[in-house]
């Protein structure tokens, strides 16, 4: 008799998803799926709105990544008013970058401390009641306090530039609507009211060191768990350095060969297609020239470390070199190294924020530029979870006629499904019985990609995540529902 | 722990909910009304959901009230009750209970503010910003109680 396992909801991820694993009569995995079951609708109902509303409206896609959507939309809308990234004023660019680094910093801190650390500290087989941030707080107070403080620091940066931590507004077409004051800057530098940026860098470095030590102690598991070759996609600057806010698109295959050679973000449509499936609302983007099966890429911290030639800040670049030296591999295809890569980016963002906070141009008064209006705008940034694309087209009155969003988590759709399949085949298949620890490993594999399922499907409402086990007759024989 | 804000009072009122989903906006509406009372002793904050880092804010106050809409039909239209720290955890990062926030305050910062939940019965949870008539009545009842019995008694005891 074949069986089907379902994990629903998948926990400690942002959003609502479901995993199903189908077993044959011998208990061997026949197939597995990571389903995204929420309805996708934002691209449609944004049509008919005036273009200047887009950077505000799209923030409502998600309460976790509103800044990323705000900035990607803003970059696209800049083009609608005839302003390319290089034409934006230095003050506007730097304020947007500060907001973006604050967002990536707090998002990565949230993921590591709140979502991933229970697996790393207590092990993937730990009892379910222990795998959460409350248990981390009890057993590792210092780590929890640092995590909460780092998350707060990033959120305070967002609040300072956008007025609110969630759904604030900084960008307007062609620039920003406010500048930064000395008082606001000093708040983040002097350490009187909150820990200062030097402390953030110091703690980020400590976390990178912690993660390196963790890898030394658990090398085989981290090397092997959910390992699979794939392409990697990310954005780099003109010199090949990692750039989270603006740059060119670069993709490599699993061995490092370029599959997308630093193309302008405005040309993304010439290179990418999106496939759909019957079992998920989340699409599957891929590179046209490689086709549906071979053309998909991972995105996010691990992919960005893999595709860039260097990181533009010294401490993070040193950490990147140590990361590469640890395995000796040019391209890292091990899912669990995503956590280490994410912490290197935390360090990078802290360094970038320090540079910006000490830059007098942050407090400039040249905020908005104008150009010759166009009918199309494409904005791409590296969001915390990976490459994020916003594409708008407008009519002569400036009303939006087309909206296409390729969200970071969507790029990782194939990767997450492949990771689930790996766990199904290597952990669950032919074991005779299924334990909670086994199912948690499915979630561990997904969690490494820090998916934001609300963004990926542009869903509304509550979004828990679930796992189901089915037999060969398609009958549900076991399920886990974590709510 | 460094405080990012000068405290002006010793009561924190946190409105929780989503004012774009009709009666789910009860917590915000209540908090907004309380804010306009202008009590110096009380700070007001608004949240869609409680998050782990809200523990930093809660730690700064002697008394905390979490105001939220309730799906449950409450006889009086609202219910205010004391709560204690409890270490249960919701699976998502961005939706924690008041009890969990208090638990983290106690475990991480050794702070145990006196805390209450104020639940106000709602009836309509669809899209929109207007409260249902029944929710508005419950809101007024809750506010009258809060104003006369809760805030004023806090002021008197402080004096």
Interface residues (C-beta under 8 A of the other chain):
Chain A: X9 X11 X12 X14 X63 X64 X110 X111 X114 X115 X132 X133 X134 X135 X137 X138 X141 X144 X145 X148 X149 X151 X152 X155 X156 X166 X191 X192 X193 X194 X195 X464 X465 X482 X483
Chain B: X1 X2 X3 X4 X5 X48 X49 X52 X53 X55 X56 X87 X88 X89 X91 X92 X93 X94 X100 X103 X104 X107 X108 X109
